[in-house]
Amino acid sequence: MTSLTDFAFGLPKAELHLHLEGTLEPELKFDLAARNGIELAEKTVDAVKATYDFTDLTSFLAVYYPAMNVLQTADDFHDLAWAYLLRAKEQGVVHVEMFFDPQAHTSRGVPFGNVIGGYRRAAVRAESELGISAELILCFLRDFSAEHAMTTLMEALPYKAWIIGVGLDSDERDNPPGKFADVFARAKAEGFFLTMHCDIDQVGSVDNIRAVIEEIGVDRIDHGTNIVEDPALVALAKERGLGFTTCPVSNSFVTEQMKADEIVGLLREGLRVTVNSDDPAYFGAYVGENYVALAEQAGLSQTDLVQLAINSFEASWLTPARRAAFVAAVEAYATDHGVALPA
């Protein structure tokens, strides 16, 4: 019988909650700093990792954004995405929808074209060299103004064919979904899919989740496990077939535990719960490791992991035919390993 870890890593899966800027490993950070003539405060990998002392979202962001200063050229952004895609390949990812934060770069003088040009080149390369289909999701920073978000959306329109959807991330405090209602309405009119972060255990979490479902009309929700506090909202999310892109290991850094009970509870209720890595360079676990961590914490079976993998494709923004093909590949993998398919 294949071990849980080997089974989880080999399981074909989609990753739907992955911040490209959150894949900046210390070694690459040093390489890019040297390439661009940037002096870093930390001089060793261990010194960089010693700064990863996160107790909440705010303390994480205080480390996360300054690290991006090493990203300057299109080649830098390509190399960052390519390094992630190589690791994703090792962990069974066959499709990925990757977040990127252009405002974190344009606000410090990096041209939008450098950002998306480098990322797009890596995505195209992944298809031909790794057999991974890769899409980009433009995320707006919610602690910037709605006007800045709209300007960024307009700047992105010439690259529309390279962007599958838009999202909303960064500090949720005092930045509710409604602040960006007009931006997301315009994005929807332009044909983009919609998602928004509803981070765990924020002030007003359930109200924000209600707003993204009922007012913004998102296609899926990032994190969002506080929805369990409102059974009526859970029923509505299930009725609409919304996906939830949960991130067990990163949860455990910013709260006391990985929200395993909530994630598994939603899974058992038949919601499209998925497992993802969020910012793996900072939290020390890529997607396969997140599958294993959740399984070990919650006592999940290999059949449960198969359901999570199926959910990852059903919650994706693939075309129906491609989605069905990926689901069939998951089922074939399970059958080949003697694992029962979900009922």
C-alpha positions in Angstrom: 0.0 0.0 0.0 1.4 3.4 -1.0 2.1 5.6 2.0 -0.1 8.6 2.8 2.6 11.0 1.8 3.5 9.3 -1.4 -0.1 9.0 -2.3 -0.8 12.7 -1.5 2.2 13.9 -3.5 1.4 11.8 -6.6 -2.3 12.6 -6.6 -3.1 14.8 -9.6 -4.3 18.1 -8.2 -5.1 21.7 -9.0 -3.8 24.5 -6.8 -6.1 27.5 -6.6 -4.7 29.6 -3.7 -1.1 30.4 -4.4 0.5 33.8 -4.2 3.5 33.9 -6.5 5.1 36.5 -4.4 4.7 34.1 -1.5 6.9 31.5 -3.2 10.1 33.7 -2.8 12.5 31.3 -1.1 15.4 32.8 0.7 18.0 31.4 -1.7 16.3 33.0 -4.7 15.9 36.2 -2.7 19.6 36.4 -2.4 20.2 35.6 -6.1 17.8 38.3 -7.2 19.2 40.8 -4.8 22.7 40.2 -6.2 21.4 40.4 -9.7 19.8 43.8 -9.1 22.5 45.2 -6.8 20.2 45.3 -3.7 21.7 45.1 -0.2 19.7 42.9 2.1 19.6 43.4 5.9 19.9 39.6 6.3 23.1 37.9 5.3 22.2 34.3 5.5 19.3 32.0 4.7 18.8 31.3 8.4 18.7 35.0 9.2 16.0 35.5 6.6 14.0 32.6 8.1 14.4 34.0 11.6 12.2 36.9 10.5 9.4 34.5 9.8 7.9 35.0 13.2 4.2 35.5 12.4 1.4 35.8 14.9 -1.3 37.2 12.7 -1.9 38.5 9.2 -0.5 41.9 10.0 2.9 40.6 11.2 3.1 38.4 8.2 2.5 41.2 5.8 5.2 43.3 7.5 7.7 40.8 6.3 6.1 39.8 3.1 5.9 43.1 1.2 9.5 44.4 1.9 10.9 41.1 0.6 9.4 41.9 -2.9 11.9 44.7 -3.4 14.3 42.2 -5.1 11.8 41.7 -7.9 12.6 44.2 -10.6 12.7 42.8 -14.1 10.6 40.5 -16.2 13.3 37.9 -15.8 13.0 38.2 -12.0 9.3 37.5 -12.2 9.8 34.6 -14.6 12.4 33.0 -12.4 10.1 33.3 -9.3 7.2 31.7 -11.0 9.4 29.0 -12.7 10.9 28.0 -9.3 7.4 27.6 -7.9 6.2 25.6 -10.9 9.1 23.2 -10.7 8.2 22.4 -7.0 4.5 22.2 -7.9 5.4 19.5 -10.5 7.1 17.5 -7.8 3.9 17.6 -5.6 1.4 16.5 -8.2 0.1 19.8 -9.5 -1.2 19.6 -13.0 -3.2 22.8 -13.1 -2.7 26.0 -11.1 -4.4 29.4 -10.9 -1.8 31.7 -9.5 -2.4 35.0 -7.7 -0.1 38.0 -8.4 -0.1 41.4 -6.8 0.8 44.0 -9.4 0.2 47.0 -7.1 2.9 45.8 -4.8 5.3 46.3 -7.7 3.9 49.2 -9.7 3.7 51.2 -6.4 7.5 51.0 -6.2 8.1 51.9 -9.8 8.2 48.5 -11.5 6.3 48.6 -14.8 3.2 46.4 -15.0 4.5 44.9 -18.2 7.6 43.5 -16.3 5.4 41.8 -13.8 2.9 40.1 -16.0 5.4 39.5 -18.9 7.7 37.5 -16.7 4.9 35.6 -15.0 3.2 34.8 -18.4 6.4 33.5 -19.9 6.8 31.0 -17.0 3.1 29.9 -17.4 3.5 29.2 -21.1 6.8 27.4 -20.4 5.1 25.2 -17.8 2.6 23.9 -20.3 5.3 22.8 -22.8 8.1 21.7 -20.4 6.2 20.4 -17.3 2.8 19.5 -18.6 1.2 22.0 -16.1 -1.6 24.3 -17.2 -1.1 27.6 -15.5 -3.3 30.7 -15.3 -2.9 34.1 -13.6 -5.3 35.8 -11.2 -4.7 39.5 -10.7 -5.2 40.4 -7.0 -6.0 43.9 -5.8 -4.5 45.0 -2.5 -7.4 45.9 -0.2 -5.5 48.3 1.9 -5.0 50.5 -1.2 -7.8 52.6 -2.5 -10.6 51.4 -4.7 -9.5 54.1 -7.2 -6.0 52.5 -7.3 -7.6 49.1 -7.9 -9.7 50.5 -10.8 -6.6 52.0 -12.3 -4.8 48.7 -12.0 -7.7 46.9 -13.7 -7.6 49.4 -16.6 -3.9 48.9 -16.9 -4.4 45.1 -17.1 -7.0 45.2 -19.9 -4.4 45.1 -22.7 -3.2 41.8 -21.2 -6.7 40.4 -20.7 -6.0 37.2 -22.6 -3.3 36.4 -20.0 -5.5 36.9 -16.9 -8.3 34.4 -16.0 -9.7 36.3 -13.0 -9.4 38.9 -10.3 -9.1 38.6 -6.6 -8.7 40.7 -3.4 -6.1 40.1 -0.8 -3.9 41.9 1.9 -5.1 43.4 5.2 -8.9 42.8 5.6 -9.2 45.1 8.6 -11.4 48.1 7.7 -11.3 47.0 4.1 -14.6 45.2 3.5 -15.6 43.7 0.1 -18.0 46.5 -0.6 -15.1 48.9 -0.9 -14.3 47.3 -4.2 -17.8 46.6 -5.5 -17.5 48.8 -8.5 -14.1 47.4 -9.4 -15.4 43.9 -9.3 -18.5 44.8 -11.2 -16.3 46.2 -14.0 -14.1 43.1 -13.9 -17.1 40.8 -14.2 -18.3 42.9 -17.2 -14.9 42.4 -18.8 -15.4 38.6 -18.5 -13.1 37.9 -15.6 -13.9 35.3 -12.9 -14.1 36.7 -9.4 -12.7 35.6 -6.1 -12.0 37.3 -2.8 -10.0 36.6 0.3 -12.1 36.2 3.5 -9.3 35.5 5.9 -9.8 33.4 9.0 -11.0 34.9 12.2 -11.1 38.5 11.1 -13.3 41.1 12.6 -16.6 40.9 10.7 -15.6 37.7 8.9 -19.1 36.3 8.5 -20.4 39.7 7.3 -17.6 39.9 4.7 -18.4 36.3 3.5 -22.1 37.2 3.2 -21.1 40.3 1.2 -18.9 38.4 -1.2 -21.6 35.9 -1.9 -24.7 38.0 -2.0 -23.4 41.4 -3.1 -20.2 40.9 -5.1 -21.3 37.5 -6.5 -17.9 35.8 -6.5 -17.2 32.5 -8.2 -15.3 31.2 -5.2 -13.9 32.3 -1.8 -10.3 32.2 -0.6 -10.0 30.9 3.0 -13.6 31.5 4.1 -13.9 28.8 6.8 -15.6 31.2 9.2 -18.7 30.5 7.1 -19.4 27.6 9.5 -20.7 30.2 11.9 -23.8 30.8 9.7 -25.5 27.6 8.6 -27.7 29.5 6.2 -24.7 30.9 4.4 -23.2 27.4 4.3 -26.4 26.2 2.6 -26.3 29.1 0.1 -22.6 28.4 -0.8 -23.4 24.8 -1.4 -26.4 25.7 -3.5 -24.3 27.9 -5.7 -21.4 25.4 -5.9 -18.9 27.9 -4.6 -15.3 26.7 -4.1 -13.3 27.4 -0.9 -9.6 27.6 -1.2 -8.4 26.6 2.2 -4.8 26.7 3.4 -4.3 24.5 6.5 -0.6 25.1 7.2 -0.7 28.9 6.8 -3.8 28.9 9.1 -1.7 27.4 11.8 0.7 30.3 11.6 -1.8 33.1 12.1 -4.2 31.3 14.5 -3.9 28.6 17.1 -4.6 25.7 14.7 -5.1 24.9 11.1 -8.9 25.0 11.2 -9.0 21.3 10.4 -12.4 20.9 12.1 -14.0 23.6 9.9 -12.3 22.4 6.7 -13.4 18.8 7.2 -16.8 19.8 8.4 -17.4 21.7 5.2 -16.0 18.8 3.2 -18.4 16.4 4.9 -21.3 18.7 4.1 -20.5 18.4 0.4 -19.0 21.8 -0.2 -16.2 22.3 -2.8 -13.4 22.6 -0.2 -9.9 22.6 -1.7 -6.5 22.4 -0.1 -3.7 24.8 -1.1 -0.4 26.3 0.1 -1.0 30.1 0.1 2.6 31.5 0.7 4.6 28.3 0.9 8.1 29.9 1.1 7.0 31.6 4.3 5.0 28.8 5.8 7.3 25.9 4.9 4.8 23.7 3.1 3.8 23.4 -0.5 0.5 21.9 -1.6 1.4 18.2 -1.2 2.6 18.9 2.3 -0.6 20.7 3.1 -2.6 17.6 2.0 -0.5 15.5 4.3 -0.7 17.9 7.2 -4.4 18.1 7.1 -4.8 14.3 6.7 -2.6 13.7 9.7 -4.3 16.3 11.8 -7.9 15.3 10.9 -7.4 11.5 10.3 -8.4 11.7 6.7 -8.4 8.7 4.5 -6.8 8.4 1.0 -10.4 8.5 -0.3 -10.9 11.8 1.4 -7.7 13.1 -0.3 -9.2 12.0 -3.6 -12.3 14.0 -2.9 -10.2 17.1 -2.2 -8.3 16.6 -5.4 -11.6 16.2 -7.4 -12.9 19.4 -5.6 -9.8 21.3 -6.7 -10.7 20.7 -10.4 -14.5 21.2 -9.8 -13.8 24.6 -8.2 -11.3 25.6 -10.9 -12.0 27.9 -13.8 -11.2 25.3 -16.4 -13.5 24.6 -19.3 -16.0 21.8 -18.6 -14.2 19.4 -20.9 -10.7 20.0 -19.4 -12.2 19.8 -15.9 -13.8 16.4 -16.7 -10.5 15.1 -18.1 -8.6 16.1 -15.0 -11.2 14.5 -12.7 -11.0 11.3 -14.7 -7.2 11.3 -14.2 -7.7 11.6 -10.4 -10.1 8.7 -10.4 -7.8 6.6 -12.5 -4.9 7.4 -10.1 -7.0 6.3 -7.2 -8.1 3.1 -8.9 -4.5 2.3 -9.9 -3.5 2.6 -6.2 -6.4 0.5 -4.9 -8.1 3.4 -3.2 -11.9 3.6 -3.2 -13.5 6.5 -5.0 -15.7 8.9 -3.0 -19.3 8.0 -2.8 
